[in-house]
Amino acid sequence: MKPVTVPFFISHQGCPHACLFCDQRTISGSAGDLPSSGQIIERVVAWKQTAAGRPLDAAFFGGSFTALPWHAQKRLLAPLQPFLADGTIRSVRISTRPDYVTVDQLVRLKRMGVFTVELGVQSMDDEVLKRSGRGHTADASEKAIRHVKDQELSVVAQLMPGLPGDTPAASRESLMRVIRAGADAVRIYPAVVLAGTGLARLFQEGSYRPLSLGQGIDLCKVLLHQANRERIKVLRIGLQAETGLNHSTVLAGCWHPALGHLVRSALWGDLLDHLTAGVPDGAPLVIRCHPSIRSDVAGHGSGTIKRLRSRLDCRIVPDSALDLQTLALDFMDQRITGNLLTDLNYSLKEV
Ligand code: SF4
């Protein structure tokens, strides 16, 4: 059964940095409080009641967990111990910076139930990291990933394509480097320009141009395809449309509340264009896909199907016998199949 994530947003107070793109100080306030033991317990109990028997994972998002003093980390994890012991909580996830990960920390965190460490890698290009004010190198990220793997914990790398100095080729190389280092999964958050950040200043001065929504979708499509080929999970594409992110706080960049859906739709749209190229105009066409990917295959607002209908008499039929990477197209007594991993190839020149 898929676990339900119980989220805890910790304040920025553990992080001594000021990355160019980060507005955590604005969102959480420099005096933001960590959740109390009582609040943590209350939240777990409440989420358990609505989880309908599904297991729970606790996740600490925001800020840099391991940059907090150890007594504060322990205070956050202690209330979860009884829930871990009785099986209410399956595992705990934390997010942090690569240069705040030590073997000692990991050993202690593992003892307190932490199983997944999310690392804000952002880029594996030192020039991009430097220009973004990250304060660490790509080597530090590689080392952190290896430390986490050595403790037999799961590691998720967060990547941020489109920062100053980044290119599509460098973004793809960043993805490949975290995969080679041992990342189990990635999150892809294309850079957005948030009001009040250093990035906003560069954008307003005209010295930084972020990825547009279209450019970001094209690049994320290539990254998603590459990750799929490498059998690496992409847990999320695009920042969550949570409080604080809206059209007045996001000044520019690749942001959309349904970015992941747009990217997956673009990928399936490309496969459908490739597969239908030889289907005669006006032919009745049945597109079969696994039910769980139907909306991505249809496209955002059914855009892909509407586009194909200008040429073909097509409809989508869910078919649970198909795997999650395959489409089967039936037309005029013929069937053709297409696989997302093997039938699509991308060149970065297209991005
Ligand atoms: S390390 Fe993370 S929390 Fe700290 S300033 Fe950078 S992005 Fe923000």
Boltz pocket constraint, residues with backbone or C-beta under 6 A from the ligand:
constraints:
  - pocket:
      binder: B
      contacts: [[A, 12], [A, 15], [A, 16], [A, 17], [A, 18], [A, 19], [A, 22], [A, 23], [A, 24], [A, 62], [A, 63], [A, 64], [A, 97], [A, 120], [A, 134]]
      max_distance: 6.0
